[in-house]
Amino acid sequence: MWKPRDDFVMTRTMRGAGLRREESGVTAIHRFLKDESGATAIEYGLIAALISIAVITGALAVGGSLGDLYTMVSSKVTGAIP
């Protein structure tokens, strides 16, 4: 029966398309410190949150005056119908 060597551990890559050799602890830490993909995801999340806050604030500000406009138009339309 085939058995892998102790110093050679196969792990899946992020894409899951292949296998790669496991790296040493120092190399893994160095690669982790250079990796900025998590920071990019957090930045996109913050941007999406700020945009949603701006949209909600704008909708609340315009919502009241828009409701008044529809009420005015509705009263004029119902007043114009004999």
PDB file with one MODEL, atoms N, CA, C and O in Angstrom:
MODEL        1
ATOM      1  N   MET A   1       0.839  -1.177   0.000  1.00  0.00           N
ATOM      2  CA  MET A   1       0.000   0.000   0.000  1.00  0.00           C
ATOM      3  C   MET A   1       0.883   1.238   0.000  1.00  0.00           C
ATOM      4  O   MET A   1       1.901   1.287   0.690  1.00  0.00           O
ATOM      5  N   TRP A   2       0.484   2.240  -0.780  1.00  0.00           N
ATOM      6  CA  TRP A   2       1.266   3.462  -0.905  1.00  0.00           C
ATOM      7  C   TRP A   2       1.082   4.343   0.318  1.00  0.00           C
ATOM      8  O   TRP A   2      -0.031   4.508   0.818  1.00  0.00           O
ATOM      9  N   LYS A   3       2.190   4.909   0.796  1.00  0.00           N
ATOM     10  CA  LYS A   3       2.147   5.783   1.953  1.00  0.00           C
ATOM     11  C   LYS A   3       3.014   7.013   1.661  1.00  0.00           C
ATOM     12  O   LYS A   3       4.154   6.865   1.219  1.00  0.00           O
ATOM     13  N   PRO A   4       2.489   8.235   1.902  1.00  0.00           N
ATOM     14  CA  PRO A   4       3.299   9.420   1.615  1.00  0.00           C
ATOM     15  C   PRO A   4       4.478   9.530   2.574  1.00  0.00           C
ATOM     16  O   PRO A   4       4.424   9.043   3.703  1.00  0.00           O
ATOM     17  N   ARG A   5       5.532  10.172   2.110  1.00  0.00           N
ATOM     18  CA  ARG A   5       6.677  10.394   2.973  1.00  0.00           C
ATOM     19  C   ARG A   5       6.297  11.352   4.084  1.00  0.00           C
ATOM     20  O   ARG A   5       5.388  12.163   3.909  1.00  0.00           O
ATOM     21  N   ASP A   6       6.958  11.282   5.202  1.00  0.00           N
ATOM     22  CA  ASP A   6       6.647  12.138   6.352  1.00  0.00           C
ATOM     23  C   ASP A   6       6.957  13.606   6.083  1.00  0.00           C
ATOM     24  O   ASP A   6       6.264  14.479   6.606  1.00  0.00           O
ATOM     25  N   ASP A   7       7.977  13.900   5.286  1.00  0.00           N
ATOM     26  CA  ASP A   7       8.361  15.288   5.063  1.00  0.00           C
ATOM     27  C   ASP A   7       7.642  15.920   3.871  1.00  0.00           C
ATOM     28  O   ASP A   7       7.935  17.060   3.512  1.00  0.00           O
ATOM     29  N   PHE A   8       6.732  15.217   3.269  1.00  0.00           N
ATOM     30  CA  PHE A   8       6.050  15.720   2.079  1.00  0.00           C
ATOM     31  C   PHE A   8       4.547  15.568   2.273  1.00  0.00           C
ATOM     32  O   PHE A   8       4.006  14.471   2.127  1.00  0.00           O
ATOM     33  N   VAL A   9       3.877  16.660   2.601  1.00  0.00           N
ATOM     34  CA  VAL A   9       2.445  16.635   2.866  1.00  0.00           C
ATOM     35  C   VAL A   9       1.737  17.359   1.728  1.00  0.00           C
ATOM     36  O   VAL A   9       2.097  18.483   1.379  1.00  0.00           O
ATOM     37  N   MET A  10       0.738  16.716   1.158  1.00  0.00           N
ATOM     38  CA  MET A  10      -0.009  17.330   0.062  1.00  0.00           C
ATOM     39  C   MET A  10      -1.213  18.084   0.629  1.00  0.00           C
ATOM     40  O   MET A  10      -1.956  17.552   1.455  1.00  0.00           O
ATOM     41  N   THR A  11      -1.397  19.319   0.180  1.00  0.00           N
ATOM     42  CA  THR A  11      -2.555  20.105   0.596  1.00  0.00           C
ATOM     43  C   THR A  11      -3.208  20.704  -0.636  1.00  0.00           C
ATOM     44  O   THR A  11      -2.563  20.866  -1.672  1.00  0.00           O
ATOM     45  N   ARG A  12      -4.479  21.029  -0.526  1.00  0.00           N
ATOM     46  CA  ARG A  12      -5.191  21.625  -1.655  1.00  0.00           C
ATOM     47  C   ARG A  12      -4.834  23.096  -1.760  1.00  0.00           C
ATOM     48  O   ARG A  12      -4.630  23.767  -0.748  1.00  0.00           O
ATOM     49  N   THR A  13      -4.758  23.593  -2.980  1.00  0.00           N
ATOM     50  CA  THR A  13      -4.545  25.021  -3.177  1.00  0.00           C
ATOM     51  C   THR A  13      -5.869  25.737  -2.997  1.00  0.00           C
ATOM     52  O   THR A  13      -6.909  25.092  -2.860  1.00  0.00           O
ATOM     53  N   MET A  14      -5.845  27.066  -2.995  1.00  0.00           N
ATOM     54  CA  MET A  14      -7.066  27.843  -2.785  1.00  0.00           C
ATOM     55  C   MET A  14      -8.086  27.582  -3.882  1.00  0.00           C
ATOM     56  O   MET A  14      -9.287  27.553  -3.614  1.00  0.00           O
ATOM     57  N   ARG A  15      -7.633  27.397  -5.090  1.00  0.00           N
ATOM     58  CA  ARG A  15      -8.551  27.150  -6.191  1.00  0.00           C
ATOM     59  C   ARG A  15      -9.066  25.719  -6.186  1.00  0.00           C
ATOM     60  O   ARG A  15     -10.068  25.424  -6.838  1.00  0.00           O
ATOM     61  N   GLY A  16      -8.420  24.853  -5.485  1.00  0.00           N
ATOM     62  CA  GLY A  16      -8.843  23.466  -5.439  1.00  0.00           C
ATOM     63  C   GLY A  16      -8.506  22.702  -6.708  1.00  0.00           C
ATOM     64  O   GLY A  16      -8.946  21.567  -6.890  1.00  0.00           O
ATOM     65  N   ALA A  17      -7.726  23.319  -7.586  1.00  0.00           N
ATOM     66  CA  ALA A  17      -7.441  22.693  -8.869  1.00  0.00           C
ATOM     67  C   ALA A  17      -6.282  21.712  -8.784  1.00  0.00           C
ATOM     68  O   ALA A  17      -6.168  20.815  -9.620  1.00  0.00           O
ATOM     69  N   GLY A  18      -5.433  21.870  -7.798  1.00  0.00           N
ATOM     70  CA  GLY A  18      -4.283  20.982  -7.748  1.00  0.00           C
ATOM     71  C   GLY A  18      -3.753  20.857  -6.340  1.00  0.00           C
ATOM     72  O   GLY A  18      -4.363  21.318  -5.376  1.00  0.00           O
ATOM     73  N   LEU A  19      -2.607  20.224  -6.247  1.00  0.00           N
ATOM     74  CA  LEU A  19      -1.979  20.019  -4.955  1.00  0.00           C
ATOM     75  C   LEU A  19      -0.638  20.715  -4.957  1.00  0.00           C
ATOM     76  O   LEU A  19      -0.020  20.881  -6.009  1.00  0.00           O
ATOM     77  N   ARG A  20      -0.182  21.125  -3.784  1.00  0.00           N
ATOM     78  CA  ARG A  20       1.129  21.752  -3.680  1.00  0.00           C
ATOM     79  C   ARG A  20       1.840  21.230  -2.450  1.00  0.00           C
ATOM     80  O   ARG A  20       1.226  20.623  -1.573  1.00  0.00           O
ATOM     81  N   ARG A  21       3.103  21.463  -2.394  1.00  0.00           N
ATOM     82  CA  ARG A  21       3.887  21.003  -1.260  1.00  0.00           C
ATOM     83  C   ARG A  21       3.682  21.952  -0.084  1.00  0.00           C
ATOM     84  O   ARG A  21       3.666  23.168  -0.274  1.00  0.00           O
ATOM     85  N   GLU A  22       3.528  21.428   1.103  1.00  0.00           N
ATOM     86  CA  GLU A  22       3.338  22.253   2.298  1.00  0.00           C
ATOM     87  C   GLU A  22       4.611  23.031   2.559  1.00  0.00           C
ATOM     88  O   GLU A  22       5.712  22.495   2.433  1.00  0.00           O
ATOM     89  N   GLU A  23       4.457  24.325   2.930  1.00  0.00           N
ATOM     90  CA  GLU A  23       5.618  25.172   3.141  1.00  0.00           C
ATOM     91  C   GLU A  23       5.998  25.227   4.614  1.00  0.00           C
ATOM     92  O   GLU A  23       5.229  24.813   5.481  1.00  0.00           O
ATOM     93  N   SER A  24       7.169  25.734   4.880  1.00  0.00           N
ATOM     94  CA  SER A  24       7.626  25.815   6.266  1.00  0.00           C
ATOM     95  C   SER A  24       6.864  26.914   7.004  1.00  0.00           C
ATOM     96  O   SER A  24       6.201  27.738   6.374  1.00  0.00           O
ATOM     97  N   GLY A  25       6.952  26.931   8.314  1.00  0.00           N
ATOM     98  CA  GLY A  25       6.229  27.905   9.126  1.00  0.00           C
ATOM     99  C   GLY A  25       6.659  29.332   8.838  1.00  0.00           C
ATOM    100  O   GLY A  25       5.817  30.228   8.775  1.00  0.00           O
ATOM    101  N   VAL A  26       7.951  29.558   8.662  1.00  0.00           N
ATOM    102  CA  VAL A  26       8.458  30.902   8.394  1.00  0.00           C
ATOM    103  C   VAL A  26       7.954  31.388   7.045  1.00  0.00           C
ATOM    104  O   VAL A  26       7.549  32.544   6.918  1.00  0.00           O
ATOM    105  N   THR A  27       7.972  30.538   6.054  1.00  0.00           N
ATOM    106  CA  THR A  27       7.488  30.908   4.727  1.00  0.00           C
ATOM    107  C   THR A  27       5.994  31.200   4.765  1.00  0.00           C
ATOM    108  O   THR A  27       5.528  32.138   4.118  1.00  0.00           O
ATOM    109  N   ALA A  28       5.251  30.412   5.509  1.00  0.00           N
ATOM    110  CA  ALA A  28       3.805  30.628   5.611  1.00  0.00           C
ATOM    111  C   ALA A  28       3.506  31.955   6.301  1.00  0.00           C
ATOM    112  O   ALA A  28       2.601  32.675   5.879  1.00  0.00           O
ATOM    113  N   ILE A  29       4.242  32.289   7.345  1.00  0.00           N
ATOM    114  CA  ILE A  29       4.030  33.563   8.039  1.00  0.00           C
ATOM    115  C   ILE A  29       4.387  34.724   7.128  1.00  0.00           C
ATOM    116  O   ILE A  29       3.669  35.723   7.079  1.00  0.00           O
ATOM    117  N   HIS A  30       5.493  34.599   6.410  1.00  0.00           N
ATOM    118  CA  HIS A  30       5.907  35.661   5.486  1.00  0.00           C
ATOM    119  C   HIS A  30       4.854  35.865   4.397  1.00  0.00           C
ATOM    120  O   HIS A  30       4.522  37.001   4.058  1.00  0.00           O
ATOM    121  N   ARG A  31       4.338  34.783   3.856  1.00  0.00           N
ATOM    122  CA  ARG A  31       3.312  34.883   2.814  1.00  0.00           C
ATOM    123  C   ARG A  31       2.027  35.488   3.382  1.00  0.00           C
ATOM    124  O   ARG A  31       1.356  36.270   2.709  1.00  0.00           O
ATOM    125  N   PHE A  32       1.686  35.124   4.630  1.00  0.00           N
ATOM    126  CA  PHE A  32       0.494  35.665   5.273  1.00  0.00           C
ATOM    127  C   PHE A  32       0.610  37.171   5.475  1.00  0.00           C
ATOM    128  O   PHE A  32      -0.357  37.902   5.257  1.00  0.00           O
ATOM    129  N   LEU A  33       1.784  37.640   5.890  1.00  0.00           N
ATOM    130  CA  LEU A  33       1.970  39.070   6.112  1.00  0.00           C
ATOM    131  C   LEU A  33       1.929  39.865   4.806  1.00  0.00           C
ATOM    132  O   LEU A  33       1.522  41.027   4.805  1.00  0.00           O
ATOM    133  N   LYS A  34       2.345  39.255   3.701  1.00  0.00           N
ATOM    134  CA  LYS A  34       2.310  39.938   2.406  1.00  0.00           C
ATOM    135  C   LYS A  34       0.938  39.883   1.752  1.00  0.00           C
ATOM    136  O   LYS A  34       0.649  40.688   0.866  1.00  0.00           O
ATOM    137  N   ASP A  35       0.089  38.955   2.167  1.00  0.00           N
ATOM    138  CA  ASP A  35      -1.227  38.772   1.555  1.00  0.00           C
ATOM    139  C   ASP A  35      -2.150  39.921   1.936  1.00  0.00           C
ATOM    140  O   ASP A  35      -2.329  40.211   3.119  1.00  0.00           O
ATOM    141  N   GLU A  36      -2.741  40.583   0.925  1.00  0.00           N
ATOM    142  CA  GLU A  36      -3.636  41.707   1.175  1.00  0.00           C
ATOM    143  C   GLU A  36      -5.059  41.409   0.724  1.00  0.00           C
ATOM    144  O   GLU A  36      -5.877  42.327   0.662  1.00  0.00           O
ATOM    145  N   SER A  37      -5.379  40.175   0.413  1.00  0.00           N
ATOM    146  CA  SER A  37      -6.724  39.870  -0.083  1.00  0.00           C
ATOM    147  C   SER A  37      -7.781  40.065   0.998  1.00  0.00           C
ATOM    148  O   SER A  37      -8.893  40.493   0.689  1.00  0.00           O
ATOM    149  N   GLY A  38      -7.472  39.767   2.240  1.00  0.00           N
ATOM    150  CA  GLY A  38      -8.421  39.990   3.325  1.00  0.00           C
ATOM    151  C   GLY A  38      -8.683  41.465   3.544  1.00  0.00           C
ATOM    152  O   GLY A  38      -9.820  41.871   3.786  1.00  0.00           O
ATOM    153  N   ALA A  39      -7.624  42.278   3.459  1.00  0.00           N
ATOM    154  CA  ALA A  39      -7.785  43.725   3.611  1.00  0.00           C
ATOM    155  C   ALA A  39      -8.646  44.284   2.491  1.00  0.00           C
ATOM    156  O   ALA A  39      -9.453  45.183   2.725  1.00  0.00           O
ATOM    157  N   THR A  40      -8.490  43.772   1.291  1.00  0.00           N
ATOM    158  CA  THR A  40      -9.293  44.231   0.174  1.00  0.00           C
ATOM    159  C   THR A  40     -10.762  43.897   0.391  1.00  0.00           C
ATOM    160  O   THR A  40     -11.628  44.722   0.100  1.00  0.00           O
ATOM    161  N   ALA A  41     -11.053  42.724   0.888  1.00  0.00           N
ATOM    162  CA  ALA A  41     -12.441  42.341   1.153  1.00  0.00           C
ATOM    163  C   ALA A  41     -13.051  43.230   2.228  1.00  0.00           C
ATOM    164  O   ALA A  41     -14.214  43.619   2.123  1.00  0.00           O
ATOM    165  N   ILE A  42     -12.283  43.554   3.255  1.00  0.00           N
ATOM    166  CA  ILE A  42     -12.781  44.438   4.307  1.00  0.00           C
ATOM    167  C   ILE A  42     -13.036  45.828   3.744  1.00  0.00           C
ATOM    168  O   ILE A  42     -14.038  46.456   4.088  1.00  0.00           O
ATOM    169  N   GLU A  43     -12.154  46.319   2.890  1.00  0.00           N
ATOM    170  CA  GLU A  43     -12.352  47.638   2.273  1.00  0.00           C
ATOM    171  C   GLU A  43     -13.620  47.659   1.435  1.00  0.00           C
ATOM    172  O   GLU A  43     -14.390  48.617   1.504  1.00  0.00           O
ATOM    173  N   TYR A  44     -13.849  46.617   0.646  1.00  0.00           N
ATOM    174  CA  TYR A  44     -15.074  46.558  -0.148  1.00  0.00           C
ATOM    175  C   TYR A  44     -16.313  46.507   0.750  1.00  0.00           C
ATOM    176  O   TYR A  44     -17.336  47.110   0.425  1.00  0.00           O
ATOM    177  N   GLY A  45     -16.231  45.807   1.854  1.00  0.00           N
ATOM    178  CA  GLY A  45     -17.346  45.750   2.794  1.00  0.00           C
ATOM    179  C   GLY A  45     -17.643  47.115   3.397  1.00  0.00           C
ATOM    180  O   GLY A  45     -18.803  47.503   3.535  1.00  0.00           O
ATOM    181  N   LEU A  46     -16.584  47.844   3.756  1.00  0.00           N
ATOM    182  CA  LEU A  46     -16.783  49.188   4.303  1.00  0.00           C
ATOM    183  C   LEU A  46     -17.375  50.135   3.269  1.00  0.00           C
ATOM    184  O   LEU A  46     -18.244  50.943   3.598  1.00  0.00           O
ATOM    185  N   ILE A  47     -16.927  50.048   2.048  1.00  0.00           N
ATOM    186  CA  ILE A  47     -17.481  50.885   0.971  1.00  0.00           C
ATOM    187  C   ILE A  47     -18.957  50.568   0.766  1.00  0.00           C
ATOM    188  O   ILE A  47     -19.771  51.481   0.628  1.00  0.00           O
ATOM    189  N   ALA A  48     -19.312  49.282   0.746  1.00  0.00           N
ATOM    190  CA  ALA A  48     -20.717  48.894   0.573  1.00  0.00           C
ATOM    191  C   ALA A  48     -21.564  49.400   1.736  1.00  0.00           C
ATOM    192  O   ALA A  48     -22.694  49.841   1.529  1.00  0.00           O
ATOM    193  N   ALA A  49     -21.033  49.343   2.955  1.00  0.00           N
ATOM    194  CA  ALA A  49     -21.775  49.835   4.121  1.00  0.00           C
ATOM    195  C   ALA A  49     -21.998  51.336   4.027  1.00  0.00           C
ATOM    196  O   ALA A  49     -23.096  51.814   4.315  1.00  0.00           O
ATOM    197  N   LEU A  50     -20.978  52.087   3.628  1.00  0.00           N
ATOM    198  CA  LEU A  50     -21.129  53.537   3.498  1.00  0.00           C
ATOM    199  C   LEU A  50     -22.126  53.905   2.399  1.00  0.00           C
ATOM    200  O   LEU A  50     -22.913  54.839   2.557  1.00  0.00           O
ATOM    201  N   ILE A  51     -22.092  53.180   1.302  1.00  0.00           N
ATOM    202  CA  ILE A  51     -23.046  53.448   0.217  1.00  0.00           C
ATOM    203  C   ILE A  51     -24.463  53.153   0.686  1.00  0.00           C
ATOM    204  O   ILE A  51     -25.383  53.916   0.390  1.00  0.00           O
ATOM    205  N   SER A  52     -24.652  52.052   1.414  1.00  0.00           N
ATOM    206  CA  SER A  52     -26.002  51.721   1.886  1.00  0.00           C
ATOM    207  C   SER A  52     -26.494  52.753   2.894  1.00  0.00           C
ATOM    208  O   SER A  52     -27.677  53.094   2.890  1.00  0.00           O
ATOM    209  N   ILE A  53     -25.620  53.254   3.753  1.00  0.00           N
ATOM    210  CA  ILE A  53     -26.011  54.309   4.697  1.00  0.00           C
ATOM    211  C   ILE A  53     -26.423  55.568   3.942  1.00  0.00           C
ATOM    212  O   ILE A  53     -27.413  56.206   4.300  1.00  0.00           O
ATOM    213  N   ALA A  54     -25.669  55.933   2.896  1.00  0.00           N
ATOM    214  CA  ALA A  54     -26.014  57.116   2.105  1.00  0.00           C
ATOM    215  C   ALA A  54     -27.353  56.942   1.396  1.00  0.00           C
ATOM    216  O   ALA A  54     -28.145  57.883   1.338  1.00  0.00           O
ATOM    217  N   VAL A  55     -27.615  55.756   0.859  1.00  0.00           N
ATOM    218  CA  VAL A  55     -28.885  55.501   0.167  1.00  0.00           C
ATOM    219  C   VAL A  55     -30.055  55.552   1.146  1.00  0.00           C
ATOM    220  O   VAL A  55     -31.092  56.141   0.841  1.00  0.00           O
ATOM    221  N   ILE A  56     -29.898  54.946   2.308  1.00  0.00           N
ATOM    222  CA  ILE A  56     -30.971  54.957   3.313  1.00  0.00           C
ATOM    223  C   ILE A  56     -31.234  56.383   3.798  1.00  0.00           C
ATOM    224  O   ILE A  56     -32.387  56.793   3.934  1.00  0.00           O
ATOM    225  N   THR A  57     -30.169  57.130   4.057  1.00  0.00           N
ATOM    226  CA  THR A  57     -30.333  58.515   4.501  1.00  0.00           C
ATOM    227  C   THR A  57     -31.034  59.349   3.439  1.00  0.00           C
ATOM    228  O   THR A  57     -31.928  60.135   3.753  1.00  0.00           O
ATOM    229  N   GLY A  58     -30.632  59.180   2.179  1.00  0.00           N
ATOM    230  CA  GLY A  58     -31.277  59.913   1.089  1.00  0.00           C
ATOM    231  C   GLY A  58     -32.730  59.517   0.919  1.00  0.00           C
ATOM    232  O   GLY A  58     -33.579  60.373   0.670  1.00  0.00           O
ATOM    233  N   ALA A  59     -33.029  58.247   1.047  1.00  0.00           N
ATOM    234  CA  ALA A  59     -34.409  57.781   0.891  1.00  0.00           C
ATOM    235  C   ALA A  59     -35.288  58.322   2.015  1.00  0.00           C
ATOM    236  O   ALA A  59     -36.438  58.692   1.781  1.00  0.00           O
ATOM    237  N   LEU A  60     -34.753  58.369   3.229  1.00  0.00           N
ATOM    238  CA  LEU A  60     -35.530  58.912   4.343  1.00  0.00           C
ATOM    239  C   LEU A  60     -35.758  60.415   4.181  1.00  0.00           C
ATOM    240  O   LEU A  60     -36.833  60.922   4.503  1.00  0.00           O
ATOM    241  N   ALA A  61     -34.745  61.123   3.682  1.00  0.00           N
ATOM    242  CA  ALA A  61     -34.881  62.569   3.495  1.00  0.00           C
ATOM    243  C   ALA A  61     -35.871  62.900   2.386  1.00  0.00           C
ATOM    244  O   ALA A  61     -36.670  63.826   2.524  1.00  0.00           O
ATOM    245  N   VAL A  62     -35.824  62.160   1.304  1.00  0.00           N
ATOM    246  CA  VAL A  62     -36.706  62.419   0.166  1.00  0.00           C
ATOM    247  C   VAL A  62     -38.076  61.786   0.387  1.00  0.00           C
ATOM    248  O   VAL A  62     -39.067  62.259  -0.169  1.00  0.00           O
ATOM    249  N   GLY A  63     -38.146  60.734   1.183  1.00  0.00           N
ATOM    250  CA  GLY A  63     -39.388  59.992   1.384  1.00  0.00           C
ATOM    251  C   GLY A  63     -40.528  60.840   1.903  1.00  0.00           C
ATOM    252  O   GLY A  63     -41.654  60.719   1.420  1.00  0.00           O
ATOM    253  N   GLY A  64     -40.264  61.698   2.880  1.00  0.00           N
ATOM    254  CA  GLY A  64     -41.318  62.533   3.438  1.00  0.00           C
ATOM    255  C   GLY A  64     -41.859  63.528   2.426  1.00  0.00           C
ATOM    256  O   GLY A  64     -43.074  63.665   2.283  1.00  0.00           O
ATOM    257  N   SER A  65     -40.982  64.217   1.727  1.00  0.00           N
ATOM    258  CA  SER A  65     -41.435  65.204   0.742  1.00  0.00           C
ATOM    259  C   SER A  65     -42.086  64.529  -0.454  1.00  0.00           C
ATOM    260  O   SER A  65     -43.001  65.088  -1.057  1.00  0.00           O
ATOM    261  N   LEU A  66     -41.633  63.351  -0.798  1.00  0.00           N
ATOM    262  CA  LEU A  66     -42.234  62.616  -1.909  1.00  0.00           C
ATOM    263  C   LEU A  66     -43.639  62.157  -1.544  1.00  0.00           C
ATOM    264  O   LEU A  66     -44.540  62.191  -2.382  1.00  0.00           O
ATOM    265  N   GLY A  67     -43.832  61.728  -0.299  1.00  0.00           N
ATOM    266  CA  GLY A  67     -45.162  61.354   0.170  1.00  0.00           C
ATOM    267  C   GLY A  67     -46.119  62.542   0.142  1.00  0.00           C
ATOM    268  O   GLY A  67     -47.280  62.399  -0.242  1.00  0.00           O
ATOM    269  N   ASP A  68     -45.631  63.720   0.550  1.00  0.00           N
ATOM    270  CA  ASP A  68     -46.457  64.926   0.491  1.00  0.00           C
ATOM    271  C   ASP A  68     -46.831  65.269  -0.946  1.00  0.00           C
ATOM    272  O   ASP A  68     -47.959  65.687  -1.209  1.00  0.00           O
ATOM    273  N   LEU A  69     -45.896  65.096  -1.878  1.00  0.00           N
ATOM    274  CA  LEU A  69     -46.165  65.376  -3.286  1.00  0.00           C
ATOM    275  C   LEU A  69     -47.255  64.446  -3.818  1.00  0.00           C
ATOM    276  O   LEU A  69     -48.167  64.903  -4.508  1.00  0.00           O
ATOM    277  N   TYR A  70     -47.176  63.151  -3.509  1.00  0.00           N
ATOM    278  CA  TYR A  70     -48.192  62.202  -3.970  1.00  0.00           C
ATOM    279  C   TYR A  70     -49.568  62.520  -3.357  1.00  0.00           C
ATOM    280  O   TYR A  70     -50.596  62.378  -4.019  1.00  0.00           O
ATOM    281  N   THR A  71     -49.575  62.947  -2.096  1.00  0.00           N
ATOM    282  CA  THR A  71     -50.842  63.328  -1.459  1.00  0.00           C
ATOM    283  C   THR A  71     -51.457  64.538  -2.158  1.00  0.00           C
ATOM    284  O   THR A  71     -52.665  64.568  -2.393  1.00  0.00           O
ATOM    285  N   MET A  72     -50.638  65.531  -2.492  1.00  0.00           N
ATOM    286  CA  MET A  72     -51.117  66.724  -3.183  1.00  0.00           C
ATOM    287  C   MET A  72     -51.675  66.368  -4.561  1.00  0.00           C
ATOM    288  O   MET A  72     -52.756  66.825  -4.933  1.00  0.00           O
ATOM    289  N   VAL A  73     -50.935  65.549  -5.321  1.00  0.00           N
ATOM    290  CA  VAL A  73     -51.383  65.158  -6.653  1.00  0.00           C
ATOM    291  C   VAL A  73     -52.669  64.351  -6.549  1.00  0.00           C
ATOM    292  O   VAL A  73     -53.583  64.539  -7.352  1.00  0.00           O
ATOM    293  N   SER A  74     -52.751  63.458  -5.574  1.00  0.00           N
ATOM    294  CA  SER A  74     -53.952  62.646  -5.404  1.00  0.00           C
ATOM    295  C   SER A  74     -55.167  63.510  -5.080  1.00  0.00           C
ATOM    296  O   SER A  74     -56.249  63.269  -5.617  1.00  0.00           O
ATOM    297  N   SER A  75     -55.013  64.505  -4.220  1.00  0.00           N
ATOM    298  CA  SER A  75     -56.142  65.368  -3.873  1.00  0.00           C
ATOM    299  C   SER A  75     -56.579  66.224  -5.053  1.00  0.00           C
ATOM    300  O   SER A  75     -57.771  66.476  -5.231  1.00  0.00           O
ATOM    301  N   LYS A  76     -55.617  66.674  -5.864  1.00  0.00           N
ATOM    302  CA  LYS A  76     -55.982  67.468  -7.050  1.00  0.00           C
ATOM    303  C   LYS A  76     -56.670  66.614  -8.088  1.00  0.00           C
ATOM    304  O   LYS A  76     -57.603  67.074  -8.745  1.00  0.00           O
ATOM    305  N   VAL A  77     -56.221  65.358  -8.254  1.00  0.00           N
ATOM    306  CA  VAL A  77     -56.838  64.476  -9.234  1.00  0.00           C
ATOM    307  C   VAL A  77     -58.261  64.122  -8.790  1.00  0.00           C
ATOM    308  O   VAL A  77     -59.188  64.158  -9.599  1.00  0.00           O
ATOM    309  N   THR A  78     -58.435  63.783  -7.523  1.00  0.00           N
ATOM    310  CA  THR A  78     -59.782  63.440  -7.053  1.00  0.00           C
ATOM    311  C   THR A  78     -60.693  64.667  -7.041  1.00  0.00           C
ATOM    312  O   THR A  78     -61.906  64.526  -7.198  1.00  0.00           O
ATOM    313  N   GLY A  79     -60.137  65.868  -6.857  1.00  0.00           N
ATOM    314  CA  GLY A  79     -60.945  67.096  -6.913  1.00  0.00           C
ATOM    315  C   GLY A  79     -61.338  67.453  -8.330  1.00  0.00           C
ATOM    316  O   GLY A  79     -62.361  68.103  -8.545  1.00  0.00           O
ATOM    317  N   ALA A  80     -60.522  67.026  -9.318  1.00  0.00           N
ATOM    318  CA  ALA A  80     -60.795  67.359 -10.712  1.00  0.00           C
ATOM    319  C   ALA A  80     -61.815  66.415 -11.332  1.00  0.00           C
ATOM    320  O   ALA A  80     -62.417  66.753 -12.351  1.00  0.00           O
ATOM    321  N   ILE A  81     -62.020  65.259 -10.754  1.00  0.00           N
ATOM    322  CA  ILE A  81     -62.986  64.305 -11.292  1.00  0.00           C
ATOM    323  C   ILE A  81     -64.371  64.670 -10.783  1.00  0.00           C
ATOM    324  O   ILE A  81     -64.578  64.758  -9.573  1.00  0.00           O
ATOM    325  N   PRO A  82     -65.360  64.893 -11.717  1.00  0.00           N
ATOM    326  CA  PRO A  82     -66.691  65.294 -11.270  1.00  0.00           C
ATOM    327  C   PRO A  82     -67.488  64.188 -10.610  1.00  0.00           C
ATOM    328  O   PRO A  82     -68.625  64.411 -10.194  1.00  0.00           O
TER     329      PRO A  82
ENDMDL
END
